[in-house]
Amino acid sequence: MFALEHKGSGPAVVFVHGFCQSSAYWAPTLERVAERGIHGLAVDLPGFGASAKLSGPYTMAGLADALARELDERGQREVVLVGGSMGGVVAQHFALRHAARVVRLLLVATGGFTANEALALEKADALAAGPWNEEAVAPIVDGFFHQRPPAAQVAEYRRIALSASQPAAVEAARSNATNRTFDELAAIRVPTMIIQGRHDRARTPEHGAEMRDRIAGSALAVIEDAGHTPQLEQPQRFHDLALPFLVRP
């Protein structure tokens, strides 16, 4: 599993990217964590980014278990876990399946179920049926942002999307579409923060409120003028909210 890493003290803060993304989506936050002297680790999930394109499984639970094995290999037992979008679903599964390993949990632009499962499965089927090219990933990348980034950034995000293997993307999309961690979230007992973008069309602030109501003691923050990637769209506001939670003793 490919990773961006900054060494430091304390439990590692581990960042998990979203669908057709990579560790690069967390690079600015990883740098901010490193400035505090904290150990930060941003991974490329199997099948995505620069990680090996293995045979899977690429289900949400399978990716959570793959992350656990990767952390074992790196000697990281207890971690502060951050997941964005699909990575937030993986993080939920990790917190449920490997509860003793999570010190704190930050869920960003994610949810415990898919509002329109049939439509999400239809989109996954379309990904499976067509060619894996820029035309296929363009609408995925466009959906990450409330306001379109500069052309050079869009081109880079599309390149990252295409670095995923098509089988990984399809299986992950289908698994994410049918996810129902919502029914189990009450079992999460660690300190949890939830951050949503006000204009996120995929994971609305209402999704965040539903998770907050299920996870005892959790807190929800909504970032204005942001969509599905608030850490990139409104980095100052995001870091003002997230860093005190991530790096506290």
WOBELFEN-V523719 format. One record per residue. N is the residue number from 1. PSI is psi as a letter, one per 30 degrees, with the letter a starting at -180 (NA if undefined). NEAR is the number of other ideal C-beta (glycine too) atoms within 10 Angstrom. D_CENTER is the distance of its C-alpha to the mean C-alpha in Angstrom with 1 decimal. Layout:
N/PSI/NEAR/D_CENTER, N/PSI/NEAR/D_CENTER
This chain:
1/j/20/15.5, 2/k/16/15.4, 3/k/18/14.2, 4/k/19/14.9, 5/k/16/16.6, 6/k/17/18.8, 7/k/11/21.2, 8/a/16/22.3, 9/l/8/23.4, 10/l/14/22.0, 11/k/17/19.1, 12/k/24/16.3, 13/j/29/13.3, 14/k/27/10.5, 15/k/29/7.3, 16/k/29/4.6, 17/l/26/3.8, 18/a/29/4.0, 19/k/22/7.6, 20/h/26/10.3, 21/a/27/8.6, 22/a/25/9.2, 23/f/25/9.5, 24/f/20/11.7, 25/f/23/9.3, 26/g/29/9.3, 27/e/16/13.0, 28/e/14/14.7, 29/e/25/13.0, 30/e/22/13.8, 31/e/12/17.3, 32/e/19/17.7, 33/e/27/16.9, 34/e/16/19.4, 35/f/13/21.9, 36/g/16/22.1, 37/g/12/23.0, 38/k/21/19.9, 39/j/19/18.5, 40/k/28/15.1, 41/j/23/13.2, 42/k/26/10.4, 43/l/28/10.2, 44/j/23/10.5, 45/l/29/10.0, 46/k/25/13.4, 47/f/24/14.5, 48/l/30/12.2, 49/b/24/13.2, 50/g/14/16.1, 51/l/22/15.6, 52/k/11/18.5, 53/i/14/18.7, 54/a/14/19.9, 55/g/11/21.0, 56/a/17/18.1, 57/l/17/17.5, 58/g/25/14.2, 59/l/18/13.8, 60/e/22/11.0, 61/e/18/13.6, 62/e/18/14.7, 63/e/30/11.5, 64/e/23/11.3, 65/e/17/14.9, 66/e/22/14.6, 67/e/26/12.4, 68/e/17/15.2, 69/e/11/17.8, 70/e/19/16.4, 71/e/22/16.5, 72/e/11/20.0, 73/f/9/21.1, 74/g/16/20.2, 75/g/7/21.9, 76/j/16/19.1, 77/d/12/19.9, 78/k/14/18.5, 79/l/23/15.3, 80/k/25/13.5, 81/k/32/10.0, 82/k/30/7.1, 83/k/28/3.5, 84/k/31/2.5, 85/b/27/4.4, 86/e/27/4.9, 87/f/31/2.5, 88/e/29/4.2, 89/e/30/7.0, 90/e/33/7.2, 91/e/29/7.3, 92/e/29/9.9, 93/e/24/11.7, 94/e/28/11.9, 95/f/26/13.3, 96/e/16/15.7, 97/f/13/16.8, 98/h/17/17.0, 99/e/12/17.7, 100/f/7/20.2, 101/f/20/17.8, 102/k/22/15.5, 103/e/14/17.3, 104/l/20/15.0, 105/k/25/11.7, 106/j/23/9.7, 107/k/33/7.6, 108/k/31/6.9, 109/h/29/7.9, 110/a/29/7.5, 111/l/26/10.6, 112/f/21/12.7, 113/l/16/14.4, 114/k/20/14.9, 115/e/12/17.8, 116/i/10/19.5, 117/e/14/19.0, 118/e/9/22.0, 119/e/11/20.8, 120/e/18/17.4, 121/e/15/19.4, 122/e/11/21.9, 123/e/16/19.4, 124/e/20/18.2, 125/e/13/22.0, 126/e/12/22.6, 127/e/19/20.1, 128/e/15/22.0, 129/f/8/25.4, 130/l/11/25.2, 131/l/9/25.1, 132/j/17/21.9, 133/a/11/22.7, 134/e/13/21.8, 135/e/10/23.2, 136/e/18/20.7, 137/f/21/17.5, 138/e/14/19.0, 139/f/9/18.3, 140/e/20/14.7, 141/e/23/14.3, 142/e/13/16.8, 143/f/15/14.8, 144/f/27/12.0, 145/k/20/14.8, 146/e/19/17.4, 147/k/9/19.8, 148/k/11/20.0, 149/l/17/19.6, 150/l/8/22.6, 151/e/8/23.5, 152/e/8/22.9, 153/e/13/19.2, 154/e/16/18.8, 155/e/13/20.6, 156/e/14/18.3, 157/e/25/15.1, 158/e/20/17.1, 159/e/14/18.1, 160/e/22/14.7, 161/e/23/14.0, 162/f/17/17.4, 163/f/19/16.7, 164/l/26/14.9, 165/k/21/17.5, 166/e/17/18.6, 167/e/16/19.0, 168/e/22/15.4, 169/e/24/14.1, 170/e/19/16.7, 171/e/20/16.2, 172/e/31/12.4, 173/e/23/13.2, 174/e/19/16.0, 175/e/22/14.4, 176/e/24/11.6, 177/e/18/14.7, 178/g/15/16.7, 179/k/23/14.3, 180/h/10/16.2, 181/f/24/14.6, 182/e/16/16.1, 183/f/10/19.4, 184/f/15/18.5, 185/f/21/16.7, 186/f/11/20.0, 187/f/13/20.1, 188/k/22/17.4, 189/g/13/19.8, 190/l/17/18.1, 191/k/17/17.7, 192/k/26/14.7, 193/k/21/13.7, 194/k/25/12.0, 195/k/27/11.7, 196/l/28/12.1, 197/k/29/13.8, 198/e/15/17.3, 199/g/19/17.5, 200/j/28/14.2, 201/f/10/15.8, 202/e/20/13.1, 203/j/26/11.9, 204/l/18/15.0, 205/f/18/16.0, 206/e/11/17.8, 207/e/23/14.8, 208/e/25/14.0, 209/e/14/17.7, 210/e/18/17.8, 211/e/26/15.2, 212/e/20/17.1, 213/f/12/20.3, 214/e/18/19.3, 215/j/25/18.0, 216/k/12/21.2, 217/g/10/21.4, 218/l/19/17.9, 219/k/13/17.8, 220/k/18/16.4, 221/k/18/16.6, 222/k/18/16.6, 223/k/24/16.7, 224/l/11/19.4, 225/h/13/19.6, 226/l/25/15.8, 227/c/23/13.9, 228/f/24/10.4, 229/i/25/9.6, 230/f/28/11.7, 231/f/25/11.1, 232/e/22/12.9, 233/e/21/15.2, 234/i/20/16.5, 235/e/16/15.8, 236/e/7/18.9, 237/e/17/18.2, 238/e/23/14.6, 239/e/16/15.9, 240/e/12/18.9, 241/e/19/17.0, 242/e/23/14.3, 243/e/17/16.5, 244/e/11/19.3, 245/e/18/17.0, 246/e/22/15.3, 247/g/19/18.5, 248/l/10/21.1, 249/NA/3/23.5
